[in-house]
Amino acid sequence: MAKFSVVLLTAPPPGLAAETGGAYVKVDGRESLMRAVESFLNRPPIVQIQVVVAEDFAEEAKRKYGGHLGFSGVKMLTGGPRWIDQIAAAAGTISPDATHVMLHDAARPAVPYNDLDALLESADKHPAVTLAAPLRTGLVEVDEGSEAVAFHLPQQFMHVLTPQVFQKAVFAEMAKTKQEPHASKFTLLKASPLNVRVSNAGDAIVAKSMIHLLPKPKMKASENPFEEAQW
């Protein structure tokens, strides 16, 4: 049975500038990072959760979030500044019990539970899987001067989301070489467009609305009386 180590990255994904990090933007009063962590708590296939923060923010992050994260068994690491650097920083601390590694952008606080369930179920079948959402409108390609070059139909593209899941060996190779697998190596799992990314206060307003629209899982009785109070 597949077991998962989850790594939440606070650096922006490839292609985005550093100022679009977004993990610490507050969404309805709480940082996106803290909301994102909640998506992975109390799921039996997940045996480990780690958060990677930039080295120059480590002390402040420990002061602000260390207590909450530690109470929930979440470990904080340092690495960066790039996405791939934070992946490499986490490689040496992956649980030996894990068969797969799941990466998530901490600036995405609205992950539908059913999309995450589908991702967990697909992990045994493919070496690398990413959530992806269809585009609803066309795209225009521009040159360096922002002049239109070509129009593209929305059917030709999908919006790459996280989480993404990798077989442990695939993740280890990515961390070692600091090269992400080619797009052709990924299996795309169609997912909800509610899974928006936060980079500023305006995005936070949208994310708050998306969170309220997320499908609700069926609740079951807690075996731990402290789980309800952990946040």
VOLO-910505 format. One record per residue: residue number from 1; residue in three letters; x, y, z of N, C-alpha, C in turn. Coordinates in steps of 0.1 Angstrom, whole numbers, plus 2048, in hexadecimal, padded with zeros to 3 digits. Example, Ala and Ser with C-alpha at 12.3 -4.5 7.8 and 13.67 -1.06 7.14 Angstrom:
1:ALA:884:7C7:84E:87B:7D3:84E:884:7DF:84E
2:SER:880:7EA:847:889:7F5:847:881:800:84F
END
This chain:
1:MET:808:7F4:800:800:800:800:809:80D:800
2:ALA:805:816:7F8:80D:822:7F7:80C:82B:803
3:LYS:818:830:807:818:839:813:81F:846:80E
4:PHE:81B:851:813:81F:85E:80E:826:867:818
5:SER:831:86D:813:837:878:81A:833:885:812
6:VAL:82D:88F:819:829:89B:813:833:8A6:816
7:VAL:837:8AD:80C:840:8B9:80D:839:8C5:808
8:LEU:837:8CF:811:831:8DB:80C:83C:8E6:80A
9:LEU:83C:8EC:7FE:847:8F5:7FB:842:903:7FB
10:THR:84A:90C:801:846:91A:802:84C:922:7F7
11:ALA:856:91D:7F0:85B:924:7E4:851:923:7D8
12:PRO:850:92D:7CF:847:92C:7C4:84B:921:7BA
13:PRO:842:91B:7B3:845:911:7A9:84D:917:79E
14:PRO:853:90E:796:85B:913:78A:852:91C:781
15:GLY:859:927:77D:852:930:774:84C:93C:77B
16:LEU:84B:93C:788:845:947:790:851:94E:797
17:ALA:850:95B:798:85A:963:79F:859:961:7AE
18:ALA:863:964:7B5:864:962:7C3:859:96A:7CB
19:GLU:855:976:7C6:84B:97D:7CD:83D:977:7CC
20:THR:83B:96D:7C4:82E:966:7C3:82E:95A:7CC
21:GLY:836:95A:7D6:836:94E:7DF:829:94B:7E5
22:GLY:823:954:7EC:815:953:7F1:812:94A:7FD
23:ALA:81C:942:801:819:939:80C:815:940:819
24:TYR:819:94C:81B:817:953:827:80C:95E:826
25:VAL:805:95E:81B:7FA:967:819:7EE:962:821
26:LYS:7E8:96B:829:7DD:966:831:7D0:965:829
27:VAL:7C9:959:82B:7BD:956:824:7B2:955:82F
28:ASP:7A9:95F:830:79F:95F:83B:7A6:95E:849
29:GLY:7B0:966:84A:7B7:967:858:7C2:95D:85B
30:ARG:7C4:953:852:7CE:949:855:7D7:947:848
31:GLU:7E4:945:84A:7ED:944:83F:7E9:938:836
32:SER:7EC:93A:829:7E9:92F:820:7F1:923:823
33:LEU:7FD:924:828:805:919:82C:7FE:910:837
34:MET:7F8:917:841:7F2:90F:84C:7E5:908:847
35:ARG:7DE:90F:83E:7D2:909:838:7D6:8FD:82F
36:ALA:7E0:8FE:827:7E5:8F4:81F:7E9:8E7:826
37:VAL:7F0:8E9:832:7F4:8DE:83A:7E8:8D5:83E
38:GLU:7DD:8DC:841:7D1:8D5:846:7CB:8CB:83C
39:SER:7CE:8CD:82F:7C9:8C4:825:7CE:8B6:827
40:PHE:7DA:8B5:82D:7E1:8A8:82E:7E1:8A1:83C
41:LEU:7DB:8A8:845:7DB:8A2:853:7D1:897:854
42:ASN:7D4:88D:85C:7CB:883:860:7C6:87B:854
43:ARG:7CF:878:84B:7CC:86F:83F:7D6:863:841
44:PRO:7D1:857:843:7D9:84C:846:7E4:848:83C
45:PRO:7E2:84B:82F:7ED:847:826:7F9:851:827
46:ILE:7F7:85C:82E:801:866:82F:809:864:83C
47:VAL:816:861:83C:81D:85D:847:827:869:84C
48:GLN:828:873:844:831:87E:848:82D:88B:840
49:ILE:82E:896:847:82B:8A3:841:837:8AC:845
50:GLN:83D:8B3:83B:848:8BC:83D:845:8C9:836
51:VAL:849:8D4:83B:848:8E1:835:856:8E7:834
52:VAL:859:8EC:828:866:8F2:825:865:901:824
53:VAL:86C:908:82C:86C:917:82C:87A:91C:828
54:ALA:87B:928:823:887:92E:81F:890:930:82B
55:GLU:89D:92F:829:8A7:92F:835:8A6:93D:83C
56:ASP:8A4:948:834:8A4:955:83A:897:958:842
57:PHE:88D:94F:841:881:950:848:87F:946:853
58:ALA:889:93E:854:887:932:85D:884:936:86B
59:GLU:88B:93F:871:888:943:87F:87A:948:881
60:GLU:876:951:878:869:957:879:85E:94C:877
61:ALA:860:944:86D:857:939:86B:855:930:877
62:LYS:861:92D:87D:860:924:889:858:92B:894
63:ARG:85A:938:896:853:93F:8A0:844:940:89D
64:LYS:841:942:891:833:944:88D:82B:937:88C
65:TYR:831:92D:886:82A:921:883:82F:914:889
66:GLY:83B:915:88F:841:909:895:838:901:89F
67:GLY:831:909:8A8:829:902:8B2:81D:8FB:8AC
68:HIS:816:901:8A2:80B:8FA:89C:80F:8EE:894
69:LEU:81A:8F0:88C:81F:8E5:884:824:8DA:88C
70:GLY:82C:8DD:896:831:8D2:89F:826:8CB:8A6
71:PHE:81C:8D1:8AA:810:8CB:8B1:80A:8C0:8A8
72:SER:80A:8C3:89B:803:8BA:891:80D:8B0:88B
73:GLY:81A:8B0:890:824:8A7:88B:82A:8AB:87E
74:VAL:829:8B8:87B:82E:8BD:86E:83C:8C2:871
75:LYS:846:8BE:869:854:8C2:86A:857:8CE:861
76:MET:85E:8D7:866:862:8E3:85E:871:8E2:85A
77:LEU:874:8E4:84D:881:8E3:848:885:8F1:841
78:THR:891:8F3:83E:895:8FF:837:89C:8FB:82A
79:GLY:89A:904:820:89F:902:813:89B:90C:809
80:GLY:8A1:90D:7FE:89D:917:7F4:8A9:91E:7EE
81:PRO:8A6:928:7E6:899:930:7E5:890:92A:7DB
82:ARG:895:921:7D2:88C:91C:7C7:884:910:7CC
83:TRP:87A:90D:7C4:871:901:7C6:87A:8F5:7C6
84:ILE:882:8F3:7BC:88A:8E7:7BB:894:8E6:7C6
85:ASP:899:8F2:7CB:8A2:8F1:7D7:89B:8EC:7E3
86:GLN:88F:8F0:7E5:887:8EB:7F1:884:8DC:7EF
87:ILE:882:8D8:7E3:880:8C9:7E1:88D:8C2:7E5
88:ALA:898:8C7:7E1:8A5:8C1:7E5:8A7:8C1:7F4
89:ALA:8A3:8CC:7FB:8A5:8CD:809:89D:8C2:811
90:ALA:891:8BE:80B:889:8B4:812:88D:8A6:80F
91:ALA:895:8A4:805:898:896:800:89E:88E:80B
92:GLY:8A7:893:813:8AE:88B:81D:8A5:888:82A
93:THR:899:88E:82B:891:88B:837:884:884:834
94:ILE:883:87E:828:877:877:824:876:86A:82D
95:SER:86A:868:832:869:85C:83B:86C:84F:833
96:PRO:874:846:83A:876:839:833:86A:831:831
97:ASP:85F:834:838:853:82D:836:84B:831:82A
98:ALA:84E:83C:824:847:842:819:84B:83B:80C
99:THR:841:838:804:844:833:7F6:843:83D:7EC
100:HIS:83C:848:7EF:83A:853:7E6:83C:861:7ED
101:VAL:83F:86B:7E5:841:878:7EB:837:881:7E3
102:MET:82F:889:7EB:825:892:7E6:82A:8A1:7E8
103:LEU:82B:8A8:7DD:82F:8B6:7DE:823:8BF:7DD
104:HIS:823:8CA:7E5:817:8D3:7E5:81C:8E1:7E6
105:ASP:817:8EA:7DE:81A:8F9:7DF:812:8FE:7EB
106:ALA:819:903:7F5:813:908:801:80A:915:7FF
107:ALA:80B:91A:7F3:802:926:7EF:7F5:921:7E9
108:ARG:7F2:914:7EA:7E5:90F:7E5:7DE:909:7F1
109:PRO:7D5:911:7F7:7CE:90D:803:7C1:906:801
110:ALA:7BD:905:7F4:7AF:900:7F1:7B0:8F3:7E9
111:VAL:7B4:8E8:7EF:7B5:8DB:7E8:7A9:8D3:7EB
112:PRO:7A0:8D0:7E1:794:8C8:7E4:799:8BA:7E9
113:TYR:792:8B5:7F3:796:8A8:7F9:794:89D:7EF
114:ASN:78B:89E:7E6:789:893:7DD:794:893:7D2
115:ASP:799:89E:7CE:7A5:89F:7C5:7B1:898:7CC
116:LEU:7B3:89B:7D9:7BE:895:7E0:7BC:886:7E1
117:ASP:7B0:882:7E4:7AD:873:7E5:7B1:86C:7D7
118:ALA:7AD:873:7CC:7AF:86D:7BF:7BE:86C:7BC
119:LEU:7C6:876:7C1:7D4:877:7BF:7DB:86B:7C7
120:LEU:7D7:869:7D3:7DC:85F:7DC:7D9:851:7D5
121:GLU:7CE:84F:7CF:7CA:843:7C9:7D2:840:7BD
122:SER:7D6:84B:7B6:7DC:849:7A9:7EB:846:7AA
123:ALA:7F1:848:7B6:7FF:848:7B8:806:83B:7B4
124:ASP:7FF:830:7B7:805:823:7B5:806:820:7A6
125:LYS:7FE:827:79E:7FD:823:790:806:82B:787
126:HIS:80C:836:78C:814:83F:783:820:844:78B
127:PRO:82C:846:785:838:84B:78C:837:85A:790
128:ALA:82F:862:789:82D:870:78C:820:874:788
129:VAL:818:87A:791:80B:87F:78E:809:88D:793
130:THR:802:895:78B:7FF:8A3:790:7F1:8A6:78D
131:LEU:7EB:8AD:796:7DE:8B3:794:7DE:8BD:789
132:ALA:7D4:8BE:781:7D4:8C8:776:7C5:8CC:773
133:ALA:7C3:8D9:771:7B6:8DE:76E:7B5:8E2:760
134:PRO:7AA:8DF:759:7A8:8E4:74B:7A6:8F3:74B
135:LEU:7AB:8F9:740:7A9:908:73E:79B:90A:738
136:ARG:796:915:73C:788:919:738:788:923:72D
137:THR:793:92A:72A:794:934:720:7A0:932:718
138:GLY:7A1:938:70C:7AD:937:703:7B9:93F:709
139:LEU:7C4:93C:703:7D0:943:707:7D6:94A:6FB
140:VAL:7DD:955:6FE:7E4:95C:6F3:7F3:95C:6F6
141:GLU:7FB:957:6ED:809:957:6EE:80F:965:6EB
142:VAL:818:96A:6F3:81E:977:6F0:82D:976:6EF
143:ASP:834:980:6E9:842:980:6E8:848:988:6F4
144:GLU:855:98B:6F4:85B:992:6FF:856:9A0:701
145:GLY:850:9A6:6F6:84B:9B3:6F8:83C:9B3:6FA
146:SER:836:9A7:6FE:828:9A5:701:81F:9A8:6F5
147:GLU:824:9A5:6E9:81C:9A6:6DD:817:998:6DA
148:ALA:80A:998:6D6:804:98B:6D3:80B:984:6C7
149:VAL:80D:977:6C9:814:96F:6BF:80A:964:6BA
150:ALA:803:95E:6C3:7F9:953:6BE:7EF:951:6C9
151:PHE:7E3:94C:6C4:7D8:948:6CD:7D9:939:6CF
152:HIS:7D5:934:6DB:7D5:926:6DD:7C7:922:6E3
153:LEU:7C2:917:6DF:7B5:912:6E4:7B8:90D:6F3
154:PRO:7AE:90E:6FC:7AF:909:709:7B1:8FA:70A
155:GLN:7AC:8F3:700:7AE:8E4:700:7BC:8E0:6FF
156:GLN:7C5:8E9:6FB:7D3:8E5:6F9:7DB:8E6:706
157:PHE:7D5:8EB:710:7DD:8EE:71D:7D5:8EA:729
158:MET:7DC:8E7:734:7D5:8E5:741:7DE:8ED:74B
159:HIS:7D7:8F1:756:7DD:8F8:760:7E3:8EF:76A
160:VAL:7F0:8EF:76C:7F7:8E6:775:7F5:8EA:784
161:LEU:7F0:8E1:78C:7ED:8E3:79A:7F6:8DB:7A3
162:THR:7F5:8DD:7B0:7FB:8D3:7BA:7EF:8D0:7C3
163:PRO:7F1:8C4:7CA:7FC:8BC:7CC:800:8B4:7BF
164:GLN:80D:8B0:7BF:812:8A6:7B6:818:89B:7BE
165:VAL:818:88F:7B8:81D:883:7C0:827:87C:7B7
166:PHE:832:877:7BD:83C:870:7B6:840:863:7BE
167:GLN:843:859:7B6:849:84D:7BC:856:852:7C3
168:LYS:85A:84B:7CE:865:850:7D6:872:851:7CE
169:ALA:874:847:7C5:880:847:7BD:880:853:7B3
170:VAL:875:856:7AE:874:861:7A4:877:86E:7AC
171:PHE:871:870:7B8:874:87C:7C0:882:87D:7C3
172:ALA:889:872:7C7:897:872:7CB:89F:877:7BF
173:GLU:89C:872:7B3:8A4:876:7A7:8A2:885:7A4
174:MET:896:889:7A6:893:898:7A3:89B:8A0:7AD
175:ALA:89B:89C:7BA:8A2:8A4:7C4:8B1:8A4:7C2
176:LYS:8B6:898:7BD:8C5:897:7BB:8C9:89F:7AF
177:THR:8C2:89F:7A4:8C6:8A6:798:8C1:8B4:797
178:LYS:8B8:8B8:7A0:8B1:8C5:7A0:8AB:8C8:792
179:GLN:8A5:8BD:78D:89E:8BE:780:890:8B7:782
180:GLU:885:8BE:77F:878:8B8:77F:876:8AF:773
181:PRO:86F:8A4:775:86C:89B:76A:866:8A3:75E
182:HIS:869:89E:752:862:8A4:746:853:8A3:747
183:ALA:84C:8AC:741:83E:8AC:741:838:89F:73D
184:SER:83E:898:733:839:88C:72E:83A:880:738
185:LYS:841:882:743:842:878:74E:836:879:757
186:PHE:82F:884:757:824:885:760:817:880:75B
187:THR:80F:87A:764:801:877:761:7F9:882:767
188:LEU:7F0:888:75E:7E7:893:762:7DA:88E:768
189:LEU:7D7:893:774:7CA:88F:77A:7C1:89B:77B
190:LYS:7B7:89A:773:7AE:8A6:772:7A8:8AA:780
191:ALA:7A9:8B7:783:7A6:8BB:791:79E:8C8:790
192:SER:799:8CC:79C:790:8D7:79D:798:8E5:79C
193:PRO:792:8EE:795:798:8FC:794:796:904:7A0
194:LEU:790:8FF:7AB:78F:905:7B8:79C:906:7BE
195:ASN:7A5:8FE:7BA:7B3:8FD:7C0:7BB:909:7BB
196:VAL:7B9:915:7C0:7BF:921:7BB:7CC:923:7C3
197:ARG:7D5:92B:7BD:7E1:92F:7C3:7E1:93D:7C8
198:VAL:7E6:93F:7D4:7E6:94C:7DA:7F4:953:7D9
199:SER:7F4:960:7D4:800:967:7D4:7FF:975:7DA
200:ASN:7F3:97A:7DD:7F1:987:7E2:7E3:987:7E9
201:ALA:7E0:993:7EF:7D4:994:7F7:7C7:992:7EE
202:GLY:7C8:997:7E1:7BD:995:7D8:7BA:986:7D5
203:ASP:7C5:97E:7D4:7C3:970:7D2:7BD:969:7DE
204:ALA:7C1:96F:7EA:7BC:969:7F6:7AC:96A:7F7
205:ILE:7A7:975:7F2:798:976:7F2:792:96C:7E9
206:VAL:798:969:7DE:793:95E:7D5:795:951:7DC
207:ALA:7A0:94E:7E2:7A3:941:7E9:798:93F:7F4
208:LYS:795:94A:7FB:78B:948:806:77E:943:800
209:SER:77A:949:7F5:76D:945:7EE:76F:936:7EA
210:MET:77A:933:7E4:77C:925:7DF:77B:91B:7EB
211:ILE:781:91E:7F6:781:915:802:773:912:806
212:HIS:76A:91D:805:75C:91B:809:754:912:7FF
213:LEU:75A:911:7F3:753:909:7E9:758:8FB:7E8
214:LEU:763:8F8:7EF:768:8EA:7EF:75E:8E0:7F3
215:PRO:75E:8D4:7ED:755:8C9:7F2:759:8C5:7FF
216:LYS:750:8C2:808:753:8BE:816:753:8AF:817
217:PRO:75E:8A9:81D:75F:89B:81F:755:897:82A
218:LYS:751:88A:82A:748:885:834:750:885:841
219:MET:74A:88A:84C:751:88A:858:750:87D:860
220:LYS:75B:879:866:75A:86D:86F:760:870:87C
221:ALA:75C:869:886:75F:86C:894:76E:86B:896
222:SER:774:875:89D:782:875:89F:786:86C:8AA
223:GLU:792:865:8A8:797:85C:8B3:7A0:864:8BC
224:ASN:7A4:870:8B8:7AD:878:8C1:7A5:884:8C5
225:PRO:7A3:886:8D2:79B:891:8D7:7A2:89F:8D5
226:PHE:7AF:89E:8D1:7B7:8AB:8D0:7B6:8AF:8C1
227:GLU:7B2:8A7:8B8:7B3:8AA:8A9:7AA:8B6:8A6
228:GLU:79F:8B7:8AC:796:8C2:8A9:79B:8D0:8AE
229:ALA:7A4:8CF:8B8:7A9:8DC:8BE:7B7:8E0:8B9
230:GLN:7BD:8D8:8AF:7CB:8DA:8AC:7CD:8E7:8A4
231:TRP:7C3:8EC:89E:7C5:8F9:897:7BE:904:89E
END
